[in-house]
Amino acid sequence: MVVCPAEVFRGAGVTVTVSALTAISVALPRFLGLRGETVPDRLGVEVTIAVDATGESRNNYRNAGIDLFVTEPDLSARAALIADDIADRRARLSSPLLAQRDSANEFVPAPLLKFGVDRYSLGEVPATVTGNTVVSSVNRGRADLELAGAPVVFSAGFPGLSPVMALTHGVYGLGDTVTIGINSSPRAVPDVDEYESMLREAIGEVRVALGG
């Protein structure tokens, strides 16, 4: 985990999510280079994006692929590009057509849903993926929680791994603290402490670039 004051992620008017994605866009190529991997011109991330409420839903988000714009050397400009990409995806995901599709899914009989789930192959590897890593970003509200009579000062989470996703990040804000939880497979990330150090360093660089 990387636990930081929330102010570290707030600069130049960008959101915590954008700051975190920009830091990951710095750390991930460095990590690949250290492992001797060829860093591609494009790296992407599958990220949770809040959308407008539909129906009686209380948990309104969808996942989308976002470009990390790793070829843009100016971190401030890179953050702006990432923010624009998120805004574009949010506009598409808020389409009434998608809301109608979700409403229709509510009427699918449970036995039919179970039929499909039972036959879904968790071990099948698809030809393409939505992103090179996953980021789940959640604002968990005010720091008004207690554990065993003591105040809770940070909250962390670790999005699950899968046959096609060996590195995930959970960005969780609680009060004045933001924590990035790193979940990884040793096959892809042999030394997670090393990657954590790279990410921590990248967060500092992004803070300076964004004037945080």
N, C-alpha and C positions, 0 to 999 in steps of 0.2 A: 504494500500500500504506500501511496504518496499522500500524506496528509498536509494540507496547507490552509492558511487563512484565505477566506473567499476573495479578499481584495487582490490576491495574487492573480486571480483569473479574470478580474474586471479591469479593463483598460480600453481606451479609445472607443468606448461605446459598444464593444462586442459582448456577446453573452458568454457565460461560463462554458457552455458547450463548444462554442467556436474557439475560445482560448485553448481548451483541452485538445480539440482536434488539431489545432495548429501545432501544439507541443508534440502530439503523436506524429504529425507529419515531419517533424524534425528528428525525433528519436528513431522512428522505424527505418528510414534509409540508412542511418548510421549503424544500426544493429545489423541490417542485412549486409552492409559493407564489411563490418567486422567479421562476419561469418564467411566472407569470401563470395557472397552471392552478388550477382549482377543486379543493380538497382534499376528497375524499369522507369521509363519516363512518366508512367502513371501508376499511382497507388491510390486505392480507394478504401472506403470504410462503410460498413453497414451500420447505420445509426438510427436510433429511435427518434421520431419527430412527432411532436404534439400537433394534433389537428382539431378542427372544430368538433364540438360535441354532436353526436347523432343519437336520436332516440333517447333511451334511458341509460345509455352507457356512461360510466363514471371514470373510465380509464381509456382516454381517447388518444391513441397514438398509432402510428404505423412505422414500419421499417423501410428505409430507402438507402440506395447507394449514393455516397457523396464522394466527389473527387477531392483529394488532399492537395492537389496542385504543387507537387514536390519540386517541379522545375522552376517555380517562381522564387527567386532568391530573397526578395524583400518580404520579411515575415508579416509586416503590416498589410502589404498588398495581398499576401497569401491568405491572411485571415479574412480580408474583405471578400476575396473570391469564394472562400468556403462558406461565409455567411450568405452570399448571393445564391450559391448552389442549394443551401438548405432552404432558403426562401422559395426558390423555384420548385423544389420537390414538395414543400408544404402546400403550395398553391395547387399542384397537381393532385396531391393526396387528399385535398379538401374538396375535390370535385363531387358534385351531387351524384354522378354516375357511380362512383365508388361507394357512396353512402347507400344507394339503392341496392347495390350488390350485397353489401353487408346485411341489409335488412332482409333480403331474400334468403340469405344463409340461415337466418333464425328459424325459418320454416322447414328446413331440411330435417326429416325424421331422424331421431337418435339412432335407430338401428342402421340406417344408411350411413351416417357419420362413422359409426363403429366399424362398419364393413370396410370403409376406406382406410381408417386408421390402422386396423389389423393388418392390412396388406401393404402398408407403407414400409419401404425398406430403409431402415436407418443406416445401413452399411453401404448403400449405393452412393457412389461419388459422381456428382454431376460434372458436365463438361465445363461449366462456368460457375462463378460465384458472384454474389452481390458486392463483396468487398474483401480486401486482404486481411482485415481485422474487423471486430465488432466493437461498437461503443454504445453502451446503454447509459443515457444521461437523465438523471432524475433529481428534481428539487424536492427534498423530503421535509421542507417547511422549517418552522421555528425550532430552536433547540429547547423544547419544553418537555423532553422525555427524561425519565429516571430509570436507573437500573440498580437494584439493591440499595436504594436510598441515595444514590449519587447521581449527579447530572450527567447526561450523555452529551459529549462534546463533539463526536463525529460519528458518521454512519458510513459503512462500506458495503459493497456488494460485488459479486464476481459472476458475470454472465457465463453461462455454460459453454463448454467446448463441444465439438461435434467431429465427425469424420473429415469434414472439410474446413474446420475452423479451429486452429491450434493456439490462437492468441486473442484474448478478449479484454476489454477495458470497461469498468463500471465507474461512471463519474457521478458522485452522489453528494449533494449539498445538504447540510443540516446547520441551520443558523448561520454563523459566521465562518463555517469551516467547509471546505470542499476536499473530498477524498477520491483519488483514482485507485481503484482496485484492479490489480493485474492478475489474470488467470491464464495459465499457459500449459502446454504439453512439453515435457522435457525433450521430445523428439524435435520440436521446432525451436524451443528456447531452452537450451541446455543449462544456462545460468540466468535464472530470472532476476537475481540480485543485480547482475550486470545491466540488464535491460532497465530495471528500476532506476539505477543510477543515471542511465542515459536519459530517461524520461524526466527525472528530477532536474537534471541540468537543462534540458530543453524547456521545461516550464519557466526556469529563470530567464532564459534567453527570450522567450516569447513575452514575458512580463516587461522586460526592458524595451523590446521592439514596439509594444503596444502602449508604453507609457504608464504601466500599472504601478 
